[in-house]
Structure formats: structure tokens, C-alpha cells
């Protein structure tokens, strides 16, 4: 498949056809990595690792803990 390169401000842009976007599960706002490999532009969807609660809690140390922060008197539904 071929696509045309367009000017976008001081940069260049290429449209990704919907069929390809669906195949690689990207949408507007998705992050991608852009690399040059053997003289070719390679776009790769950037997948953020999803952490479990246990993985996140394993990273907690006493250095990450803080004291309770006062935000003033409880109001409305906060008061119980």
C-alpha cells in the first residue's frame, strides 16, 4: 500500500489508513515509536506496560510514604 506525504506546519505527515490502524490497534492519540532501520522509516505502536496492584505495591518503600495532608474541614458529603 502506498500513501502520500503531506506538509503539516514545519513537519511532514502521512495518513495511516483505517484498515491498517485497526490491524495494529491504534487510534488518534496513540503513541508510536519512529525509527530508521536500514534506511527505512519504521513505525511501531508503543504499548505501555499495565501493572498489577501487587507490582505497584512491591515498589513502595518507606521513602515513598508521606504523612497525612490536611485539606481543611470536611464539607458536604465529605463530612460523616
matplotlib code that plots the C-alpha trace (Angstrom):
import matplotlib.pyplot as plt

x = [0.0, 1.3, 0.4, 1.2, 3.3, 1.7, 3.1, 2.0, 3.4, 7.2, 6.9, 5.7, 2.8, 1.5, -2.1, -2.5, -5.5, -8.2, -7.8, -4.1, -4.9, -7.4, -5.0, -2.3, -4.9, -4.0, -6.3, -5.9, -3.8, -1.9, 1.8, 4.2, 7.9, 9.6, 12.9, 15.1, 16.2, 18.4, 17.3, 13.6, 11.1, 9.6, 6.5, 5.8, 2.8, 4.1, 2.4, 2.5, 3.0, 0.0, 1.0, -1.0, -1.7, 0.8, 3.6, 2.9, 2.9, 6.1, 7.8, 6.6, 9.3, 9.4, 10.9, 7.7, 5.4, 4.2, 2.3, -1.4, -2.0, -4.7, -7.1, -9.2, -12.6, -14.8, -17.7, -20.8, -20.8, -17.2, -18.4, -19.6]
y = [0.0, 3.5, 6.8, 10.4, 12.6, 15.9, 19.1, 19.8, 23.0, 22.6, 18.8, 16.1, 13.8, 10.6, 9.3, 5.8, 4.1, 2.9, -0.7, -0.6, 1.3, -1.4, -4.2, -2.8, -1.5, 2.2, 5.3, 9.1, 9.9, 6.5, 6.7, 5.2, 4.8, 6.1, 4.5, 4.4, 0.8, 0.1, 3.4, 2.7, 4.5, 2.0, 3.0, 0.7, 1.0, 1.9, -0.3, 0.9, -1.9, -2.5, -3.1, -5.1, -3.7, -6.1, -5.0, -1.3, -2.1, -4.0, -0.7, 1.1, 1.8, 3.9, 6.7, 6.8, 7.2, 10.6, 11.9, 12.7, 16.1, 18.3, 19.8, 21.6, 21.0, 18.3, 19.8, 18.4, 14.6, 14.5, 15.0, 11.8]
z = [0.0, -0.7, 0.9, 0.1, 2.4, 3.3, 4.9, 8.4, 9.7, 9.6, 9.6, 7.3, 7.9, 6.5, 7.0, 8.2, 6.6, 8.9, 7.9, 9.0, 12.2, 13.1, 12.4, 14.7, 17.2, 17.1, 17.1, 17.2, 20.2, 20.3, 20.9, 18.3, 18.1, 14.9, 13.9, 10.9, 10.2, 7.2, 5.6, 6.1, 8.4, 10.8, 12.9, 15.8, 18.2, 21.7, 24.2, 27.8, 30.3, 32.5, 36.1, 38.6, 42.1, 43.6, 41.2, 42.1, 45.8, 45.5, 44.5, 47.7, 50.3, 53.4, 51.3, 49.2, 52.2, 53.3, 56.3, 56.2, 54.5, 56.0, 53.4, 55.9, 57.4, 55.8, 53.8, 52.1, 51.5, 52.9, 56.4, 58.1]

ax = plt.figure().add_subplot(projection="3d")
ax.plot(x, y, z, "-o")
ax.set_aspect("equal")
plt.show()
